[in-house]
Amino acid sequence: MQGIRVMAGSAQSRAERGREKAPKQKSSQPAPRPPRQGPTNEAQMAAAAALARLEQKQSRAWGPTSQDSIRNQVRKELQAEATISGSPQAPGTNVVSEPREEGSAHLAVPGVYFTCPLTGATLRKDQRDARIKEAILAHFSTDPVAASIMKIHTFNKDRDRVKLGVDTIAKYLDNIHLHPEEEKYRKIKLQNKVFQERINCLEGTHEFFEAIGFQKVLLPIQDQEDPEEFYVLSETTLAQPQSLERHKEQLLAAEPVRAKLDRQRRVFQPSPLASQFELPGDFFNLTAEEIKREQRLRSDAVERLSVLRTKAMREKEEQRGLRKYTYTLLRVRLPDGCLLQGTFYARERLGAVYGFVREALQSDWLPFELLASGGQKLSEDENLALNECGLVPSALLTFSWDMAVLEDIKAAGVEPDAILKPELLSAIEKLS
């Protein structure tokens, strides 16, 4: 036992001497890393094009292993996009920031604009009604009949009251057409109860009567001291009964003049920012504060809807949420990575989106598909509203040719043209 203690003691002494002889390491701070550089524009364009190809391939009927591989790769690239932009999001989602004021930098679209169908002028949302009315009034100098019909249908907002008045006017004109020899049908008493309740209350009706050939005349009334005012059809107009019939049909078939939504079509270069949307306040029926509150409660709402609501209740609440949006901004990523962007009403039909894309294609006769986030094909029912498909207030779609048709074309030795029309590619922009 004593020999064992001696050996242990000598081993301990050697270890202590070794620690004394070992050179002391110099304490130094690690060198600072150089700042990380973001990817170049060329690298971003290449990554976006690769992502478009992967999403297009994802729609094909491959086995589970290939699908999983593609999903993983797409997820990685989407996460890389989020890292570059500094705002990581769940893969496959579109990033919608809270609404910004019109004119702010980096907006995906400056606002919601419209086109006047009479003048072609571009109008802001708050200018629509006033500028449409101005255009209709200006049209009286060139075509008073058409202008008065537009005024009746556009200036009066109660559609039921307009229909009743228009039907009554049509009845007056029918009586004249069916009984041209009877003088009583060619006169309309302005103080008549029916005229006052159904016609006099509508803007544009007096202009219509005067434009089609009626004249205001004071006529004596039997057993009454004072004359009363009548519309009396002129002899010249009476001699042309076909014109009255034509004007009646125009009046019955007319619709309110509405400003047309300007698609604001734009084409962008491939970009990793394709799924990020900075929308102006025009796109929302909510105030900015309500939007912020909705974003804060979004994660809680998902759990609440999935746990505490029945399916019917969830669907009803979801539809109520979709009605918060009036417009939606859609981007379509093409096979080459380029982006086609347009503005739509939230309640427009899917068919409008397909038509918008087809108008931009060089080979507009080739069938194609549009894929939602995750590679799911949009519904084949083109009458579905965009908000019913969840494509509000913005969405990134992926364009895909019908592969069977495309392979048949290539087998015939024909190469399809460039995807977009040359005039669109000549105005291509950089997404920022």
TIMAR-933417 format. One record per residue (C-alpha): residue in one letter; x, y, z. Coordinates in steps of 0.5 Angstrom, whole numbers, plus 500, padded with zeros to 3 digits. Example, Ala and Ser with C-alpha at 12.3 -4.5 7.8 and 13.67 -1.06 7.14 Angstrom:
2
A525491516;S527498514;
END
This chain:
432
M500500500;Q506505502;G509503495;I502505491;R502512495;V509513493;M507512486;A501516486;G505522489;S510522484;A505522478;Q501528482;S508532482;R510530475;A503533473;E504539477;R511540474;G508539467;R503545468;E508550470;K512548464;A506549459;P506556456;K501560458;Q496562452;K495569450;S488572451;S486575445;Q479577442;P477574436;A477578429;P471581427;R467578421;P467582415;P459585414;R455580410;Q454582403;G447581400;P446577393;T447581387;N442582382;E444577377;A444572383;Q437574385;M434573378;A437566377;A434564384;A427567382;A428563375;A430557379;L424557384;A419558378;R422552375;L421548381;E414551382;Q412549375;K415542376;Q411541383;S405541379;R406535375;A404528377;W411525380;G412520386;P412522393;T419522394;S420527388;Q415532391;D418532398;S424533395;I422539391;R418542397;N424542401;Q428545396;V422551395;R422552402;K429553403;E429558397;L423562400;Q426562407;A433565404;E428570400;A425572407;T432572410;I435577405;S429581406;G430581413;S422579415;P422571415;Q415568414;A412562413;P414558406;G409559401;T405565404;N405572401;V407578405;V402583406;S405589410;E400594413;P397599408;R401605407;E399612404;E399613397;G406616394;S410612399;A416609397;H416601395;L409601394;A407595390;V402599386;P401607387;G394606388;V387604385;Y386608379;F380608374;T379609366;C373614364;P369610359;L367616355;T374620355;G379615357;A382619362;T385616368;L381617375;R383616382;K378613386;D375619389;Q374622383;R370617379;D363620380;A364627379;R368626373;I363621370;K358626371;E362632368;A363627362;I356625361;L354633361;A359635356;H356629352;F349633351;S353638346;T354632341;D348627342;P343629347;V339623347;A344618349;A347623354;S340624357;I339616357;M346616361;K344621366;I338617368;H341611369;T347614372;F345620376;N340616380;K342611385;D336608387;R335602381;D328600383;R326607382;V330608376;K327602373;L320604375;G321611371;V324608365;D318603364;T313608365;I316612360;A317606355;K309605356;Y308612354;L312611348;D309605346;N302608346;I304613341;H307608337;L301603337;H296609337;P299614332;E292617330;E290619337;E292625340;K291624347;Y297619347;R301625344;K300629350;I303628357;K301632363;L306634367;Q302635374;N299628373;K300624379;V304618376;F308623372;Q310626378;E311620383;R315616377;I318620372;N319628375;C323625381;L329622376;E334627374;G335626366;T328625364;H326632362;E332632358;F330625355;F323628353;E326634350;A331630346;I327625343;G322631340;F317633346;Q316640347;K313644353;V306647352;L301651356;L294648354;P287650357;I284645361;Q276644361;D272647367;Q279650369;E281657369;D289656369;P292652363;E297647365;E304645362;F304639358;Y309635354;V307635347;L310630341;S312635335;E309633328;T316632325;T317626330;L311623330;A312622322;Q318618324;P315613329;Q321608328;S326613332;L321613338;E322606338;R329606337;H330611343;K325607347;E330600346;Q336604348;L333607354;L331600356;A337597355;A342602358;E346601364;P349606369;V356609366;R361606371;A369608371;K373602369;L378599374;D385600371;R389594371;Q395598372;R399592368;R406592369;V412587368;F418586373;Q424582372;P425576376;S426577383;P426574390;L421579393;A415577388;S411574394;Q412581398;F407586397;E406593400;L399595399;P396602399;G390604403;D386604397;F386596397;F382596404;N376597407;L379597414;T383603417;A390603418;E389601426;E384596424;I389593420;K394593425;R390590430;E388584425;Q395583424;R397582432;L391577433;R392573427;S395567430;D390567436;A385567431;V387561427;E387557433;R381560436;L377558429;S380551429;V378549436;L372553438;R368554432;T364549428;K366548420;A360552418;M362558423;R369558421;E366558414;K362564415;E367568419;E372567414;Q367570408;R366576413;G373577413;L374576406;R369582405;K374587408;Y377587402;T375591395;Y381590391;T386585390;L393585387;L395579383;R402577381;V403571376;R410568376;L412566369;P417560367;D422565366;G421568372;C418574370;L412577373;L406580371;Q402584375;G395587375;T389590380;F383586380;Y376587384;A376582390;R369580387;E371579380;R371572377;L377567376;G376568368;A378575369;V385573371;Y385568366;G383573360;F388578363;V394573363;R392571356;E392578353;A399578355;L402572352;Q405572345;S402565344;D395566346;W392560343;L396555348;P392552354;F395554361;E394553368;L395558374;L397555380;A396558387;S401558393;G404551394;G403548387;Q395547387;K392548381;L386554381;S379552381;E377550374;D370554375;E372561372;N366564375;L368563382;A370570386;L377571387;N376573395;E372566395;C379563392;G383566398;L386571393;V385577397;P388582398;S394580394;A397573391;L403570388;L400565382;T405561378;F404560370;S404553367;W403551360;D399545359;M405540359;A401535354;V400540349;L407543349;E410536348;D406535342;I408542339;K415540341;A414533338;A412537331;G418541331;V415547333;E418551338;P413556342;D414564342;A417568347;I412568353;L410575353;K409580348;P415584345;E411591347;L411588354;L418586355;S420592352;A417596358;I420591364;E421594370;K425592376;L421590383;S424594389;
END
